[in-house]
Amino acid sequence: MEDRYQEVLKKYPFKVCNIYRARGAYLLETDCGLKLFKCFEGSRNRALFEHNLKEHLFIHGYYNTDLYVKTIEDDIIAEDQTGCQYIVKNWFWGEECNLKELSQIEMASANLAKLHSILKGVEFTKEQLEYNITGNLKETFEKRNRELKRVKGYIWDKRQRNQFEILYLNYYDEFHEQGQEAVEKLAKSNYNKVLEEAIRQRLVCHGNYNYHNIMMLKNKYESPSKSGLSLSVADISSEWSKGMATTNFEKAHVGIQIYDLYQFIRKVMEKNDWDILYGNNIIEIYDRIRPISKDELEILYLLLLYPEKFWKITNFYFNGKKVWISTRNIQKLNSIGEQNPKRIIFLKKLESIL
């Protein structure tokens, strides 16, 4: 470790025993537990927003987050002699949530519900709120639909098309139709009312609730049951979350919390070929801890209806080097198209309970 880092670490109230390299950071074994040390390039306002919400979780009994460690001078950011900034966060020994393991997926759903139950009425300054409120979903969908249409027009006008572009045109109509349908149904929903209420109550979303940021702690838990559905709400809420940590709140914001559930479900379903069992269990377990309102369920359905994965690969293609398309991107596009019939079956099932 560089000398300047050693100087910065002297500003913290712990003794470092061992140091390990991590991606873009250092893991520190200290007399106060495991810590993560890294450079910080964000704004102080943003760091304070994250610190406030993680302190709120800690105060309300949710201890397993990467809470900022304060310096001896009671600051969450430390500087070296050149003005470079650094942060230290609490960290954990564990592994990422396995999206192929149903019991871990169910635990993660219970964990999210517990987070959301606590992340309400969080105290923020006026400035922190102003810069950390979610954008409007209808505007986002409309913008993405325009981008899909523009890329389709670009490919259509080409005289020679590569394998990716031919495949893209084959799938375009069905996905664009879903995007249009999502916009139309969202306009008729109570989305604006739900968003206004979420902001009024200062409800906080993690913003990036995926397997990278859900840590299964080593030697700290055993799954209470394979499916978990026979357990009481109290069992699920208190026992499952003890063996998990939630990290990396860099994209946290005030908004409709069901967005986190959508992100998690979509990623799990993509990894498991849209197996209905996974989606059903995620929603059922979440609902048993933090009940989902009818309006939220409709928003969840519309989020899943919108072809976000298709838009993402469209965006990546249009902003990348079109002269060479990797085999991996062709495989991704083909996978999206092949999974769509099973995705539609799941969407119809979800729509039937609205």
Phi, psi and chi 1 to 4 in degrees:
 res  aa     phi    psi   chi1   chi2   chi3   chi4
   1 MET       -  140.1  177.2  178.4  -83.6      -
   2 GLU   -66.9  153.0  -64.1  180.0   27.8      -
   3 ASP   -59.6  -37.6  -69.9  -18.4      -      -
   4 ARG   -64.3  -33.5   59.3 -178.4  174.5  137.8
   5 TYR   -66.7  -39.7  -64.5  160.6      -      -
   6 GLN   -61.5  -38.1  -62.1  -76.6    3.7      -
   7 GLU   -65.2  -40.4  -72.7  -61.1  -45.7      -
   8 VAL   -64.9  -41.8  171.5      -      -      -
   9 LEU   -65.3  -21.5  -70.0  175.2      -      -
  10 LYS   -67.1  -14.0  -71.1  179.2 -178.7  178.2
  11 LYS   -83.2   -3.4  -62.0 -176.3  178.4 -175.1
  12 TYR  -105.9  150.2  -72.1   90.8      -      -
  13 PRO   -86.3   49.3   33.1  -36.7      -      -
  14 PHE  -146.7  163.2   52.4   67.9      -      -
  15 LYS  -108.0  127.5  179.1 -178.5  177.7 -178.4
  16 VAL   -85.1  127.3  178.2      -      -      -
  17 CYS   -99.1  -43.6  -54.2      -      -      -
  18 ASN  -142.8  152.9  -72.8  -58.2      -      -
  19 ILE  -129.2  133.4  -60.3  173.6      -      -
  20 TYR  -128.2  143.6  -51.1   93.9      -      -
  21 ARG   -76.8  140.8  -76.7 -170.7  177.0  -85.6
  22 ALA  -132.6  174.2      -      -      -      -
  23 ARG   -64.5  108.9  -76.1 -173.6  -61.3  179.1
  24 GLY    67.7   17.6      -      -      -      -
  25 ALA  -159.6 -178.0      -      -      -      -
  26 TYR  -127.3  139.1  -71.0   95.1      -      -
  27 LEU   -94.4  131.6  -77.0  176.7      -      -
  28 LEU  -117.0  122.2  -48.2  175.2      -      -
  29 GLU   -87.0  120.1  -91.2 -168.8  -68.5      -
  30 THR  -127.5  172.8   78.7      -      -      -
  31 ASP   -74.2   -2.1   57.7  -12.0      -      -
  32 CYS  -116.1   20.1  -64.0      -      -      -
  33 GLY   100.6 -179.0      -      -      -      -
  34 LEU   -76.3  135.7 -170.4   65.9      -      -
  35 LYS  -129.8  157.6  -50.0  -63.3  177.6 -172.9
  36 LEU  -115.9  126.7 -174.5   79.6      -      -
  37 PHE  -117.3  128.9  172.4   68.1      -      -
  38 LYS  -155.8  163.4   62.7 -174.1  -66.8 -173.4
  39 CYS   -69.1  151.6  -65.4      -      -      -
  40 PHE  -124.8  125.5  178.9   72.0      -      -
  41 GLU  -120.1    7.7  -62.9  178.2   -8.2      -
  42 GLY   -86.9 -171.3      -      -      -      -
  43 SER   -92.6  154.3   69.0      -      -      -
  44 ARG   -62.8  -37.8  178.9  170.5  -70.4  -86.3
  45 ASN   -58.1  -43.9  177.5   62.9      -      -
  46 ARG   -67.7  -41.9  176.1   63.6 -157.1 -175.6
  47 ALA   -62.1  -40.4      -      -      -      -
  48 LEU   -67.5  -35.9  -72.4  169.6      -      -
  49 PHE   -59.2  -48.3  175.8   85.5      -      -
  50 GLU   -64.8  -41.9  -69.4  178.6   36.0      -
  51 HIS   -62.7  -41.6 -173.6   65.1      -      -
  52 ASN   -60.4  -44.7  -78.0    2.5      -      -
  53 LEU   -71.3  -33.5   72.0   88.5      -      -
  54 LYS   -74.9  -32.6  -75.8 -174.2  -86.1 -167.3
  55 GLU   -66.5  -38.1  -82.1 -159.8  -36.0      -
  56 HIS   -59.3  -44.5  179.8   91.7      -      -
  57 LEU   -61.3  -45.4  -75.5  167.5      -      -
  58 PHE   -62.4  -45.5 -169.0   90.1      -      -
  59 ILE   -60.5  -32.9  -69.7  168.0      -      -
  60 HIS   -95.8   18.6  -70.9   82.0      -      -
  61 GLY    94.3    3.5      -      -      -      -
  62 TYR  -101.6  100.7 -167.9  100.3      -      -
  63 TYR   -93.9  -20.9  -52.9  121.5      -      -
  64 ASN   -88.9   67.5  -66.6  -16.0      -      -
  65 THR  -131.2  165.6   68.8      -      -      -
  66 ASP   -84.7   64.3   53.0  -17.4      -      -
  67 LEU   -62.3  138.7 -173.2   65.5      -      -
  68 TYR   -62.1  139.5  -74.6  106.7      -      -
  69 VAL   -94.8  128.8  178.2      -      -      -
  70 LYS   -83.5  151.0  -70.1 -173.9  176.4 -178.8
  71 THR   -74.5  174.1   65.8      -      -      -
  72 ILE   -58.8  -29.0  -64.0  169.4      -      -
  73 GLU   -90.3   13.4  -63.2  178.7  -12.4      -
  74 ASP    66.7   39.0 -159.2   36.9      -      -
  75 ASP  -118.6  148.0 -161.8  -14.5      -      -
  76 ILE   -89.2   -7.3   60.2  172.1      -      -
  77 ILE  -125.5  134.8  -61.0  173.5      -      -
  78 ALA  -113.6  151.2      -      -      -      -
  79 GLU  -123.6  147.6  -71.3 -170.7    6.9      -
  80 ASP   -92.5 -173.8   63.6   18.2      -      -
  81 GLN   -67.3  -21.0  -66.3  179.6  -15.3      -
  82 THR   -92.3   -3.2   65.2      -      -      -
  83 GLY    94.5   -1.1      -      -      -      -
  84 CYS   -67.5  143.0  -67.9      -      -      -
  85 GLN  -106.1  150.8  -63.9 -176.0  -37.9      -
  86 TYR  -141.5  155.5  -55.1   86.3      -      -
  87 ILE  -132.3  155.1   54.8  171.5      -      -
  88 VAL  -125.3  133.6  172.5      -      -      -
  89 LYS  -127.1  152.5  -57.9 -166.4  -67.7 -176.3
  90 ASN   -62.8  144.2  -71.5  -21.3      -      -
  91 TRP  -138.9  176.2 -152.2 -111.5      -      -
  92 PHE  -141.6  149.6  -49.9   87.9      -      -
  93 TRP   -85.0  123.3  -65.8  114.8      -      -
  94 GLY   176.7 -171.7      -      -      -      -
  95 GLU  -129.2  155.6  -62.3  177.6   -9.2      -
  96 GLU   -62.2  149.9  -67.2  179.7  -10.5      -
  97 CYS   -59.1  132.2  178.1      -      -      -
  98 ASN   -88.3  110.7 -176.5   -5.6      -      -
  99 LEU   -76.1    0.7  -64.7 -167.4      -      -
 100 LYS   -98.2   -8.3  -68.2  -70.2 -173.8  177.6
 101 GLU  -104.1  109.2  179.3   59.3   50.8      -
 102 LEU   -59.3  -40.6 -176.5   57.0      -      -
 103 SER   -63.0  -38.4   62.7      -      -      -
 104 GLN   -69.6  -36.5  -70.6 -167.9   19.9      -
 105 ILE   -62.1  -43.3  -68.6  167.5      -      -
 106 GLU   -65.1  -39.5  -68.3  169.2  -16.5      -
 107 MET   -62.2  -40.7  -69.5  169.3   67.2      -
 108 ALA   -66.3  -35.2      -      -      -      -
 109 SER   -66.6  -43.2 -179.0      -      -      -
 110 ALA   -62.4  -39.8      -      -      -      -
 111 ASN   -61.9  -43.4  179.4   63.9      -      -
 112 LEU   -63.7  -42.3  179.7   61.1      -      -
 113 ALA   -61.4  -39.7      -      -      -      -
 114 LYS   -66.4  -42.9 -175.0  173.1 -177.7 -178.8
 115 LEU   -55.9  -49.7  -81.8  174.9      -      -
 116 HIS   -64.1  -35.4  -75.7  170.8      -      -
 117 SER   -63.2  -30.9  -62.7      -      -      -
 118 ILE   -89.7  -34.5  -62.3  172.2      -      -
 119 LEU   -80.3   66.1  -75.9  174.7      -      -
 120 LYS  -141.5  146.4   57.6 -175.3  178.3 -178.4
 121 GLY    64.2   29.3      -      -      -      -
 122 VAL   -70.5  135.7 -175.7      -      -      -
 123 GLU   -81.2  118.3  -68.5  -64.3  -31.6      -
 124 PHE  -129.1  155.0  -63.1  116.5      -      -
 125 THR   -74.7  165.5   65.4      -      -      -
 126 LYS   -59.3  -40.4 -177.2  178.4  178.9 -179.0
 127 GLU   -67.4  -41.1 -174.8  179.9   20.6      -
 128 GLN   -62.3  -41.0  -72.9  167.8   10.6      -
 129 LEU   -65.9  -43.0  -84.8  175.2      -      -
 130 GLU   -56.8  -38.8 -178.0 -179.4   -4.4      -
 131 TYR   -98.2    3.5  -70.0  100.7      -      -
 132 ASN  -133.6   34.1  -66.5  -70.5      -      -
 133 ILE  -101.6  139.5  -68.5  177.7      -      -
 134 THR   -61.3  154.4 -174.5      -      -      -
 135 GLY   -79.0  171.2      -      -      -      -
 136 ASN   -81.6  124.9 -173.8  -77.7      -      -
 137 LEU   -65.8  -37.6 -170.4   59.1      -      -
 138 LYS   -61.9  -43.9 -176.0  173.4 -179.1  -67.4
 139 GLU   -63.8  -38.3  -66.6  174.1    1.5      -
 140 THR   -63.4  -47.4  -61.4      -      -      -
 141 PHE   -61.2  -44.7  -78.6  176.8      -      -
 142 GLU   -63.0  -41.7  -70.8  174.5  -22.0      -
 143 LYS   -62.4  -44.6 -179.9  175.8 -179.6 -111.3
 144 ARG   -66.0  -37.4  -70.5  176.0  176.6  178.8
 145 ASN   -62.7  -39.0  -77.9  -10.9      -      -
 146 ARG   -64.3  -37.9  -70.5 -166.6  -62.7  -89.5
 147 GLU   -66.3  -41.5  -69.5  171.0   -0.1      -
 148 LEU   -60.0  -44.1  -69.2  176.9      -      -
 149 LYS   -65.0  -39.6 -170.2  174.0 -179.2  179.6
 150 ARG   -65.6  -41.4 -176.8  164.8   64.0 -112.4
 151 VAL   -68.3  -38.7  172.0      -      -      -
 152 LYS   -61.2  -42.9 -171.9 -114.6 -174.2  175.4
 153 GLY   -63.3  -39.6      -      -      -      -
 154 TYR   -61.8  -46.4  167.7   79.8      -      -
 155 ILE   -68.5  -39.3  -66.0  175.1      -      -
 156 TRP   -61.1  -34.6 -170.7 -101.6      -      -
 157 ASP   -80.4   -8.9  -71.1  -19.2      -      -
 158 LYS   -74.2  140.4  -69.6 -173.2   68.5  174.5
 159 ARG   -75.9  -40.4  -68.7 -175.6  177.9 -179.3
 160 GLN  -119.0  131.6  -71.2 -172.4  -35.7      -
 161 ARG  -119.1  140.6  -60.3  171.6 -169.6  138.4
 162 ASN   -83.5  179.5   58.3   41.1      -      -
 163 GLN   -61.3  -39.8 -174.6  179.9   -7.4      -
 164 PHE   -61.5  -45.8  176.3   91.6      -      -
 165 GLU   -67.8  -36.9  -68.1  161.1  -15.4      -
 166 ILE   -64.4  -44.6  -66.6  169.3      -      -
 167 LEU   -63.8  -39.8 -162.4   59.5      -      -
 168 TYR   -59.3  -47.0 -177.0   90.2      -      -
 169 LEU   -64.6  -32.2  -68.5  178.2      -      -
 170 ASN   -64.8  -34.5  -72.4  -21.2      -      -
 171 TYR   -96.6  -13.0  -70.2  132.4      -      -
 172 TYR   -56.5  -51.8  175.1   84.5      -      -
 173 ASP   -56.8  -46.3  -73.1  -17.7      -      -
 174 GLU   -67.0  -38.4   59.3 -176.4  -49.3      -
 175 PHE   -75.1  -38.9  -75.2  118.1      -      -
 176 HIS   -64.5  -37.2 -175.5 -102.3      -      -
 177 GLU   -62.0  -40.4 -175.6  178.8  -24.2      -
 178 GLN   -64.7  -38.8  -69.9  171.1   -1.3      -
 179 GLY   -63.0  -42.6      -      -      -      -
 180 GLN   -65.5  -42.6  -70.8  -69.3   97.7      -
 181 GLU   -62.1  -40.2 -175.9 -177.9   -5.7      -
 182 ALA   -62.1  -41.5      -      -      -      -
 183 VAL   -64.1  -46.2  169.0      -      -      -
 184 GLU   -63.4  -43.2  -68.0  166.4    7.2      -
 185 LYS   -72.8  -33.0  -70.7 -174.5  174.6 -179.7
 186 LEU   -64.6  -38.2 -173.3   65.8      -      -
 187 ALA   -64.1  -27.2      -      -      -      -
 188 LYS   -93.1   -6.3  -62.6  175.0 -177.0  176.6
 189 SER   -86.5 -179.7   72.3      -      -      -
 190 ASN   -94.2   29.2  -72.1  -34.3      -      -
 191 TYR   -55.6  -49.4  167.4   75.7      -      -
 192 ASN   -61.1  -39.0  -72.2  -28.8      -      -
 193 LYS   -64.7  -43.5  177.7 -177.4  175.0 -177.0
 194 VAL   -65.2  -40.3  175.1      -      -      -
 195 LEU   -64.4  -46.0  178.1   58.1      -      -
 196 GLU   -59.7  -41.1  -71.3  170.9    6.1      -
 197 GLU   -68.0  -38.0 -175.6   62.5   16.9      -
 198 ALA   -63.0  -41.4      -      -      -      -
 199 ILE   -68.5  -41.0  -65.2  171.1      -      -
 200 ARG   -60.9  -40.7 -172.8 -172.7   70.5   79.2
 201 GLN   -83.8   -3.9  -67.1 -172.5   37.7      -
 202 ARG    54.1   54.8  -62.9 -167.6  -56.3  -79.2
 203 LEU   -81.4  137.1  -56.7 -177.7      -      -
 204 VAL  -113.5  134.4  178.7      -      -      -
 205 CYS  -101.1  145.9  -53.1      -      -      -
 206 HIS   -64.2  -40.8 -179.9  -81.2      -      -
 207 GLY    90.9  -17.7      -      -      -      -
 208 ASN  -153.6   50.9 -164.6   21.8      -      -
 209 TYR   -80.9   88.1 -166.3   77.2      -      -
 210 ASN  -133.8  177.1   60.0   50.5      -      -
 211 TYR   -61.6  -24.8   63.0  100.3      -      -
 212 HIS   -64.9  -29.5  -64.6  -59.9      -      -
 213 ASN  -106.8   10.4  -58.6  -34.8      -      -
 214 ILE  -116.1  112.3  -52.4  164.9      -      -
 215 MET  -107.4  125.9 -168.2  174.2  -67.6      -
 216 MET   -88.4  113.2  -43.4  -56.6  -69.3      -
 217 LEU   -72.5  139.6  -54.6 -175.1      -      -
 218 LYS   -74.8  133.7  -71.5 -174.1  176.8 -179.9
 219 ASN    57.6   28.7  -56.9  -40.5      -      -
 220 LYS  -115.2  -10.4  -65.6  -68.6 -175.8 -177.4
 221 TYR  -154.5  163.7   74.5   91.8      -      -
 222 GLU  -134.1  136.1  -70.2 -175.5    5.6      -
 223 SER   -60.1  125.9  178.9      -      -      -
 224 PRO   -58.9  -32.6  -24.3   34.6      -      -
 225 SER  -161.7  165.6   74.3      -      -      -
 226 LYS   -65.4  -45.2 -178.8  161.9 -175.4  171.8
 227 SER   -99.1  -27.8   70.1      -      -      -
 228 GLY    79.9  -11.2      -      -      -      -
 229 LEU   -73.9  -12.9  -62.4 -179.0      -      -
 230 SER   -86.6   -8.3   61.3      -      -      -
 231 LEU   -81.6  156.6  -64.5  175.4      -      -
 232 SER   -75.7  164.6   69.0      -      -      -
 233 VAL   -59.5  -40.5  171.0      -      -      -
 234 ALA   -63.1  -40.7      -      -      -      -
 235 ASP   -61.4  -48.6  -72.6  -26.4      -      -
 236 ILE   -61.5  -48.2  -64.4  172.2      -      -
 237 SER   -65.7  -41.8 -178.1      -      -      -
 238 SER   -85.9  -38.5   65.0      -      -      -
 239 GLU   -84.8  -47.0  -67.6  -59.0  -40.1      -
 240 TRP   -64.2  -41.2  -79.5    8.4      -      -
 241 SER   -70.7  -17.7   60.5      -      -      -
 242 LYS   -64.3  -30.4  -72.6  179.4 -177.6  177.3
 243 GLY   -96.8   18.8      -      -      -      -
 244 MET  -133.3  152.9  -52.3 -174.1   70.6      -
 245 ALA  -129.5  147.1      -      -      -      -
 246 THR  -116.2  125.4  -50.4      -      -      -
 247 THR  -125.6  173.2   62.9      -      -      -
 248 ASN    57.9   76.2  -62.8  -38.0      -      -
 249 PHE   -94.0   24.8  -73.8   75.3      -      -
 250 GLU   -60.9  -23.8  -75.3   85.2   -6.1      -
 251 LYS  -106.9   12.8  -66.0 -175.3  179.2 -179.5
 252 ALA   -62.2  147.5      -      -      -      -
 253 HIS  -159.1  164.5   57.1  -90.0      -      -
 254 VAL   -84.3  127.4  174.0      -      -      -
 255 GLY   174.1 -161.8      -      -      -      -
 256 ILE   -78.8  116.3  -60.9  173.0      -      -
 257 GLN   -67.9  -21.6  -69.4  178.3  -36.5      -
 258 ILE   -63.0  -17.0 -148.5   68.9      -      -
 259 TYR   -61.2  -37.4  179.7   74.3      -      -
 260 ASP   -62.0  -42.7  -77.7  -22.4      -      -
 261 LEU   -64.1  -39.8 -173.2   63.1      -      -
 262 TYR   -59.2  -48.9  150.9   70.1      -      -
 263 GLN   -57.9  -43.5  -79.5 -167.1  -42.9      -
 264 PHE   -67.2  -46.0 -175.0   61.0      -      -
 265 ILE   -61.2  -46.5  -71.3  176.8      -      -
 266 ARG   -59.7  -44.7 -177.9  176.8   69.1   82.5
 267 LYS   -66.2  -42.1 -176.3   59.8   68.5  173.1
 268 VAL   -63.7  -44.7  168.6      -      -      -
 269 MET   -66.5  -38.0  -62.7  -61.9  -87.2      -
 270 GLU   -63.1  -37.6  -72.6  170.2   -2.6      -
 271 LYS   -73.2  -20.3  -67.2  -73.5 -173.9 -178.9
 272 ASN  -121.4   30.6  -67.0  -76.6      -      -
 273 ASP    54.0   36.9 -160.4   26.6      -      -
 274 TRP    55.2   42.3  -72.2   87.2      -      -
 275 ASP   -68.8  119.7 -173.7  -32.5      -      -
 276 ILE   -59.0  -32.9  -71.4  177.7      -      -
 277 LEU   -55.7  -43.8  173.7   65.6      -      -
 278 TYR   -63.5  -47.8  -71.3   80.6      -      -
 279 GLY   -63.3  -43.9      -      -      -      -
 280 ASN   -60.0  -46.8  -75.9   -7.6      -      -
 281 ASN   -66.8  -38.5  -75.9   19.1      -      -
 282 ILE   -60.0  -48.5  -69.5  170.2      -      -
 283 ILE   -67.5  -43.0  -67.2  171.1      -      -
 284 GLU   -64.6  -44.7 -176.1  171.9  -13.1      -
 285 ILE   -67.1  -43.2  -71.8  172.4      -      -
 286 TYR   -58.7  -46.2 -179.5   96.3      -      -
 287 ASP   -64.5  -30.5 -178.0   64.3      -      -
 288 ARG   -72.2  -24.0  -70.9  176.6   63.4  179.7
 289 ILE   -97.3  -45.4  -62.6  169.7      -      -
 290 ARG  -127.9   96.9 -178.9 -164.6  172.1  -83.7
 291 PRO   -53.7  136.3  -27.1   35.7      -      -
 292 ILE   -94.0  124.4  -56.4  171.3      -      -
 293 SER   -73.6  164.7   70.1      -      -      -
 294 LYS   -62.2  -40.2 -174.7  176.0  180.0 -179.7
 295 ASP   -64.3  -40.8  -74.9  -20.7      -      -
 296 GLU   -66.2  -38.7  -73.8  178.8  -42.7      -
 297 LEU   -63.4  -38.3 -167.3   62.4      -      -
 298 GLU   -66.0  -40.9 -176.7  176.8   14.6      -
 299 ILE   -64.7  -40.2  -67.4  169.3      -      -
 300 LEU   -59.3  -44.0  175.4   62.0      -      -
 301 TYR   -60.8  -43.7  165.0   75.1      -      -
 302 LEU   -69.2  -35.2  -65.9  174.4      -      -
 303 LEU   -63.4  -41.9  -77.4  163.5      -      -
 304 LEU   -72.3  -29.7  -72.4  163.7      -      -
 305 LEU   -67.5  -37.4  174.2   62.3      -      -
 306 TYR   -67.3  131.2 -168.5   85.5      -      -
 307 PRO   -79.2   69.2   32.2  -36.7      -      -
 308 GLU   -62.6  -40.1 -178.2  171.8   -8.3      -
 309 LYS   -64.8  -38.3 -168.3   67.7  177.8  -72.1
 310 PHE   -65.5  -40.9 -177.1   72.8      -      -
 311 TRP   -64.2  -41.1  168.0   79.3      -      -
 312 LYS   -61.0  -44.4  -81.2 -173.9  174.1 -178.9
 313 ILE   -71.7  -28.4 -157.5  165.1      -      -
 314 THR   -65.1  -47.1  -60.8      -      -      -
 315 ASN   -62.8  -41.3 -174.1  -96.6      -      -
 316 PHE   -64.3  -41.8 -176.7   81.9      -      -
 317 TYR   -64.1  -48.2  157.0   80.8      -      -
 318 PHE   -68.8  -30.4 -164.6   68.0      -      -
 319 ASN   -95.8    2.6  -68.1  -59.0      -      -
 320 GLY  -105.4 -167.0      -      -      -      -
 321 LYS   -85.6  106.7  -65.6 -179.2  178.8  179.0
 322 LYS   -77.7  -10.8  -55.1  174.2 -169.9   62.5
 323 VAL   -72.8  -20.6  -67.4      -      -      -
 324 TRP  -139.3  119.1 -179.6   80.2      -      -
 325 ILE  -110.8  125.0  -55.2  -65.1      -      -
 326 SER   -68.5  150.8   71.9      -      -      -
 327 THR   -59.4  -34.0  -57.3      -      -      -
 328 ARG   -60.5  -41.5  178.7   61.9  178.0  153.5
 329 ASN   -69.3  -34.7  -77.5  -25.0      -      -
 330 ILE   -64.9  -42.2  -65.2  171.4      -      -
 331 GLN   -63.2  -40.9  -69.3  171.7  -15.8      -
 332 LYS   -62.2  -46.5  -78.8 -176.5  179.3  179.9
 333 LEU   -62.5  -42.4  179.9   56.9      -      -
 334 ASN   -64.7  -38.8 -160.7   43.4      -      -
 335 SER   -63.7  -41.9  176.9      -      -      -
 336 ILE   -59.2  -45.8  -65.6  168.1      -      -
 337 GLY   -65.8  -42.6      -      -      -      -
 338 GLU   -68.8  -30.9  -70.5  178.8  -13.0      -
 339 GLN   -80.8  -16.4  -75.5 -171.7  -12.8      -
 340 ASN   -58.1  -40.9 -161.3   42.6      -      -
 341 PRO   -58.2  -40.9  -27.0   36.3      -      -
 342 LYS   -70.7  -34.5  -69.2 -177.1  179.0  179.7
 343 ARG   -61.9  -41.3  173.0  173.3  165.4  -92.5
 344 ILE   -65.0  -38.0  -69.9  171.8      -      -
 345 ILE   -61.0  -44.8  -69.2  171.7      -      -
 346 PHE   -63.9  -41.2  176.3   71.8      -      -
 347 LEU   -62.5  -40.2  -74.7  168.6      -      -
 348 LYS   -65.3  -38.0  -73.8 -178.0  177.0  177.6
 349 LYS   -64.6  -43.3 -179.1  173.5  176.9   58.6
 350 LEU   -66.2  -40.1 -173.3   56.0      -      -
 351 GLU   -65.0  -31.4 -173.8 -179.9   25.0      -
 352 SER   -67.3  -19.6   68.7      -      -      -
 353 ILE  -100.0    3.0   60.8  176.9      -      -
 354 LEU   -73.3      -  -69.4  176.4      -      -
